[in-house]
Structure formats: structure tokens, C-alpha cells
């Protein structure tokens, strides 16, 4: 079975939630600015961090969430109550390793007074009064497990919270302003759970030795490999993809197969598209919106989607279909994308532009 559309997952990063809530604690910080939350820095490319997390609704901590589809940035979970961070794209490293990336990965949305999970819940009928959303952060998960007060409570721009430091903890809480926020249950086990991915020498845990990794194996590099013809049968409704057989492309190639007659897309627009993507070196379809039967909507700008995809759709008219051939340095580059896109892989897409705005 093909992975869930990568670009649809990337598109979720561009959802802008108007987050505004009041805190009953004058010392509660908000993300950004000169306050403590703004000083948190996420992991660099290649680092592997863990953050214990929980979602609390009306005083009840909900079961740990699961990933929804392929991990496109290196921020995910294994249904173990931890956020696993090992960014393989700069767009999710350092100050860009944000809570919103993780919320998109588990299919959740958070607003000023509501939380929507992938299954459509939770039920807030048991909440007293008017619930608000707050995020409690502890810089050390073991301190949180020991009952320490949060280092900060964030009420504004929740999606922009930076996930860190390593072995930290956070709880997203929906409930009355004066309700106590509980530490994540996984905080007590963070050292053991983190060690499943390899040795952990964080001073809070000591040398745990590590164990077998649960991370998907990375693919071998596609550097120097030529493009081959598409392999396998097309899915229902998928257009043919004319992969340019031969040496991997070094420049972006754009060809209109059908010229649209509607509005023209520009960088920064919100666009809705159907697409199918093929890895050049294997000819395999790695991503298709036709598989899910639903077009993808996202901001047309690098950082929201890969550079070559944004540039490839720029200037396209609604109703059109376009072939976009993307060299590896405008795709996922030497990092690749986990077990989905090999390092140094060129990509070929056929895109149908459905709407703008």
C-alpha cells in the first residue's frame, strides 16, 4: 500500500489557527518574544530528541495518539506517549521544530478553546464552565514526573511552541482556567522509552545503553542513479507520469500537458491540487492524492512544500495539468525523507490544479 500523501501532510503545516486565550496565572508565558518559551531551541539536523507529552481534557488524560500517515519531517510518535524528534529537513529543525508539526502528524487541531483529535473527539460535555486551552511545559520530564510545577504555561500561538529541550515534557490541556495540569504519564518512563531508539546519555538518565530502534530504515542514496520508467500499474484516476528516462535532472523542468483557463497560481497562494509523485531512480509512485480520493490544499511557498513543487506550480492556471521534474537539490536533498524518499532523489510529479484560495 502506498504511503499517505506526503504533500498533504506538508500542507497541514500551513494551517493558521487563531489562538488567543487568557491564563489565570500572571506568570504564565507565551511562546516567542523575550519570555522563557521563546528561548527554547529544538534539535539540529541529525540530533534525536524525545519529549513526553499528553492531552488532558476536562481533567482526564487521554490515551497516547498514533501517527497519521508517513512522517515527512522527522517529528512523530510511536503511540508511546513521546514526541520523537530527529529532523531530516531544516524546515523542522531548531526553532522550526514546532508543536504544530507534531499536531499535523497525529491529525489534531488546537484552537483557543477546543481540541479536535483525528477521531473527531474529544467530548467536552463534562467540562465545567468555559474551557480554554493551555500548554504546560517542563524542561525536564523527570522533574515533571516528581510533581514539579511547569516551567511555563503557554496560552498564545500554541502551534508555534518549540519542542525542546531533549527529555522535556508538555501537556496540552483543555479545561477551566483554574484546573491543575497533569504531567504526561510517559514522563516517568522517558529514559526507558527513549532508549528504545538507541543509547541515551542525557544527564537526567545516565547511560541507558539503548536497544533496537523502532525508527524506519533510511533508504540508500540515489546519487548518480538515472531515472527509469514508471513501475507498476496506475491507481484509479491517476494520470500517467512521463518520467524522463536517463540521467537524473539537474534543473527544474515544467511542461503543461493541459493548459487551464482559470486563475493563475502565484507563490504565497493557497492552492488545491491532485497529484501523483514518482521517485526518479526507481520509477515507483511514492505519493498520490488520488489514492486517498481527496485533493490536497496548502500554501504555495517553499517551507510549506518542497522548493521544486512550489516553483513548479507557480504560473499554472486552474483546470490545467502539469508535469514537474524536480532535481534532488530542490526536493529533499541529501537528507531524503526517512523510508519514503531516498537521499539525493529526483522527483517527478503530475499535478492538476483544482482551485486557488
C-alpha positions in Angstrom: 0.0 0.0 0.0 1.3 3.5 -0.9 2.0 5.9 1.9 -0.5 8.6 2.8 0.2 11.7 0.6 3.3 13.5 1.7 2.4 16.8 0.4 -1.0 16.7 2.1 0.9 16.2 5.4 3.2 19.1 4.5 0.2 21.2 3.7 -1.1 20.9 7.2 1.8 22.9 8.4 0.3 26.0 6.8 -2.9 25.9 8.7 -3.0 29.1 10.7 -5.0 28.8 13.9 -6.2 32.0 15.6 -5.1 31.1 19.0 -5.9 33.6 21.8 -6.7 32.6 25.4 -6.4 34.0 28.8 -4.4 32.5 31.7 -5.3 32.7 35.3 -1.5 32.9 36.2 0.1 36.2 35.6 3.4 34.4 35.4 2.3 32.2 32.5 4.4 32.8 29.5 3.5 32.8 25.9 5.6 31.5 23.0 8.0 33.9 21.4 9.2 37.4 22.4 11.6 37.7 25.4 9.8 35.2 27.7 11.2 31.8 28.6 9.2 29.9 26.0 10.9 31.9 23.2 14.3 30.8 24.5 13.6 27.1 23.8 15.6 25.7 20.8 14.7 22.5 19.1 17.1 19.8 17.8 19.5 20.4 15.0 19.5 18.2 11.8 20.8 14.7 12.8 20.0 15.0 16.5 17.5 12.7 18.1 15.4 14.1 21.0 12.4 13.0 22.9 9.6 14.9 24.6 7.0 13.3 26.8 3.5 14.6 26.0 -0.1 14.2 27.0 -3.5 15.7 26.0 -5.7 16.4 29.0 -9.4 17.2 28.6 -11.6 18.2 31.5 -9.1 16.8 34.0 -8.7 13.4 32.2 -5.5 12.4 30.4 -6.4 10.8 27.0 -4.6 7.7 25.6 -1.5 8.3 23.6 -2.1 9.2 19.9 -0.8 7.4 16.9 0.9 8.7 13.7 -1.4 9.5 10.8 0.4 8.6 7.7 4.1 8.9 6.7 6.4 11.1 8.7 7.6 13.8 6.3 9.8 15.9 8.6 11.2 13.7 11.4 8.7 14.6 14.1 6.4 11.8 15.1 5.3 9.3 17.8 5.1 5.5 18.2 1.9 5.6 20.3 4.3 5.6 23.3 3.4 9.0 24.7 6.6 10.5 23.4 7.2 13.0 20.6 10.2 11.7 18.7 12.3 14.5 17.1 15.1 13.7 14.6 14.6 16.4 11.9 15.8 15.5 8.4 14.6 18.8 7.0 15.7 22.2 8.1 12.0 23.2 8.0 11.5 21.2 11.2 14.8 21.8 13.0 15.9 24.3 15.6 13.3 27.0 16.1 11.2 25.3 13.4 10.7 22.1 15.4 7.3 23.3 16.4 4.3 21.7 18.1 2.2 22.3 15.0 4.3 19.9 13.0 3.5 17.2 15.6 -0.2 18.1 15.7 -0.4 17.7 12.0 1.4 14.3 12.2 -1.2 12.9 14.6 -4.1 14.6 12.8 -5.0 17.0 15.7 -6.1 20.7 15.7 -5.8 23.0 18.7 -7.7 26.3 19.0 -8.2 28.8 21.8 -11.0 26.8 23.4 -11.1 23.5 21.6 -9.1 20.4 20.7 -10.0 18.3 17.7 -8.4 14.9 17.5 -8.1 12.6 14.5 -11.1 10.6 15.5 -13.2 13.7 15.9 -13.2 13.8 19.7 -12.9 14.6 22.5 -16.2 15.0 24.3 -16.1 18.2 26.4 -19.5 17.8 27.9 -18.0 17.1 31.3 -16.1 20.3 31.5 -17.2 22.9 34.0 -17.6 26.5 32.8 -16.0 27.7 29.6 -12.9 25.6 28.8 -9.7 27.1 27.5 -6.6 25.6 26.0 -3.2 25.9 27.9 0.0 24.1 27.3 2.2 23.3 30.3 5.9 22.8 29.6 8.6 21.2 31.8 12.2 21.4 30.7 12.9 18.1 32.5 10.4 15.3 32.2 11.7 13.6 35.3 11.1 16.8 37.3 7.5 16.8 35.9 7.1 13.2 37.0 8.2 14.2 40.5 5.5 16.8 40.8 7.4 19.9 39.9 5.5 23.0 38.7 5.6 23.7 35.0 8.5 25.9 33.8 5.9 27.8 31.8 2.3 27.8 30.7 1.7 28.9 27.2 -1.7 30.3 26.1 -0.9 32.1 22.8 0.4 30.9 19.5 0.3 27.3 20.7 1.3 25.9 17.3 4.5 27.9 17.5 5.7 26.2 20.7 9.2 24.9 20.0 9.6 21.2 21.1 12.5 21.0 23.5 14.8 20.7 25.2 15.7 17.0 25.0 13.8 14.8 27.5 11.4 17.6 28.3 7.6 17.2 28.8 4.4 19.1 27.9 0.7 18.7 28.4 -1.9 20.2 26.1 -4.9 20.9 28.5 -8.4 21.8 27.7 -10.5 22.8 30.7 -11.3 25.5 33.2 -8.5 28.1 33.7 -8.0 27.0 37.4 -7.8 23.3 36.7 -4.5 21.7 37.5 -2.5 20.4 34.5 -1.1 17.0 35.0 2.4 15.8 33.8 2.4 13.3 31.0 2.2 9.7 32.3 5.1 8.9 29.9 7.4 11.3 31.8 8.2 8.7 34.4 9.3 6.3 31.7 11.0 8.7 29.3 14.5 7.3 29.8 13.5 3.7 29.1 11.2 4.7 26.2 13.9 6.9 24.6 16.5 4.2 25.0 14.5 2.0 22.6 15.8 4.3 19.8 19.5 3.9 20.9 21.8 4.9 23.7 20.7 7.9 25.8 23.5 9.7 27.7 21.4 12.6 28.9 22.4 13.6 32.4 18.9 13.0 33.7 19.0 9.4 32.5 22.7 8.4 32.6 23.9 5.9 30.0 20.9 3.7 29.3 22.7 1.6 26.7 19.8 1.6 24.2 18.0 -1.1 22.4 16.7 -2.0 19.0 15.5 1.1 17.1 11.8 1.4 16.1 12.7 4.1 13.5 12.1 3.3 9.8 15.2 2.4 8.0 16.6 5.1 5.7 16.9 4.4 2.0 20.3 4.2 0.3 21.3 7.3 -1.6 20.1 7.8 -5.2 23.1 10.0 -6.1 24.3 9.2 -9.6 21.4 6.9 -10.4 19.5 7.5 -13.7 15.7 8.0 -13.9 13.8 4.9 -15.0 10.4 4.4 -16.5 7.4 4.2 -14.1 6.9 0.8 -12.4 3.6 -0.9 -11.7 0.0 -0.1 -12.6 -1.6 3.3 -12.1 -4.1 3.8 -9.3 -7.7 4.7 -10.0 -7.9 8.1 -11.7 -4.1 8.6 -11.7 -2.7 10.3 -14.8 0.3 8.8 -16.5 3.7 10.2 -15.4 6.2 10.7 -18.2 9.5 10.2 -16.3 12.4 11.5 -18.4 14.4 8.2 -18.7 18.1 8.8 -18.4 20.4 10.9 -16.3 18.8 12.5 -13.2 17.7 16.1 -13.8 19.9 18.9 -12.5 17.4 21.7 -13.3 13.6 22.1 -12.7 11.6 21.1 -15.8 8.0 22.2 -16.2 5.7 21.1 -19.0 2.0 21.9 -19.4 0.1 18.8 -20.5 -3.3 20.6 -20.3 -3.5 24.4 -20.2 -6.0 25.7 -17.7 -8.3 28.6 -18.3 -8.8 29.8 -14.7 -6.9 31.9 -12.2 -3.1 31.6 -12.2 -1.2 30.4 -9.2 1.5 32.6 -7.6 3.9 31.9 -4.7 2.0 32.5 -1.5 -1.4 31.4 -2.8 -3.4 28.7 -1.1 -3.9 26.1 -3.8 -5.9 22.8 -4.0 -4.4 20.1 -6.2 -4.4 16.5 -7.2 -1.1 15.0 -7.8 0.9 11.8 -8.2 4.7 11.6 -7.5 7.3 9.2 -8.8 10.8 8.6 -7.5 13.2 9.0 -10.5 15.7 6.3 -9.6 13.1 3.6 -9.0 10.1 4.6 -11.1 7.9 3.9 -8.1 4.9 6.0 -7.1 5.7 7.3 -3.6 2.8 9.6 -3.1 -0.6 10.2 -4.7 -3.6 12.3 -3.7 -5.7 10.0 -5.9 -5.0 7.2 -3.5 -7.0 8.9 -0.8 -9.6 10.2 -3.2 -9.2 13.8 -1.9 -7.2 16.7 -3.3 -4.6 18.4 -1.1 -4.7 22.1 0.0 -1.6 24.0 1.1 0.3 27.3 0.9 2.3 27.5 -2.3 5.7 28.5 -0.9 9.0 26.8 -0.1 9.0 25.7 3.5 5.4 24.6 3.2 6.2 22.2 0.4 9.5 21.4 -1.2 11.0 24.2 -3.3 10.6 22.5 -6.7 7.0 21.7 -6.1 6.2 25.3 -5.2 8.2 26.7 -8.2 6.7 24.0 -10.5 3.1 25.1 -9.8 3.8 28.8 -10.0 2.2 30.3 -13.1 -0.2 27.3 -13.6 -3.8 28.1 -14.3 -6.8 26.4 -12.6 -8.0 23.5 -14.7 -4.5 22.7 -16.0 -2.4 19.6 -15.7 1.4 19.9 -15.5 4.4 17.7 -15.5 7.0 18.9 -12.9 10.5 17.3 -12.8 12.4 18.3 -9.7 16.2 17.8 -9.2 17.2 16.5 -5.8 18.5 19.8 -4.5 15.0 21.3 -4.9 13.4 18.2 -3.4 14.6 16.5 -0.1 18.3 16.8 -0.9 20.9 14.7 0.9 18.6 14.1 3.9 15.9 12.3 1.9 12.7 11.6 3.7 13.1 8.6 6.0 12.0 5.4 4.4 9.9 7.2 1.7 12.3 9.4 -0.3 16.0 8.3 -0.7 18.8 10.9 -0.2 19.7 12.8 -3.4 16.5 11.5 -5.1 15.0 13.5 -8.0 11.2 13.5 -8.2 8.6 13.7 -11.0 5.1 14.9 -10.4 1.9 15.3 -12.5 -0.2 18.0 -10.9 -3.8 19.0 -11.6 -4.7 22.4 -10.2 -8.2 22.4 -8.9 -8.6 25.8 -7.1 -6.8 28.8 -5.7 -7.8 30.4 -2.4 
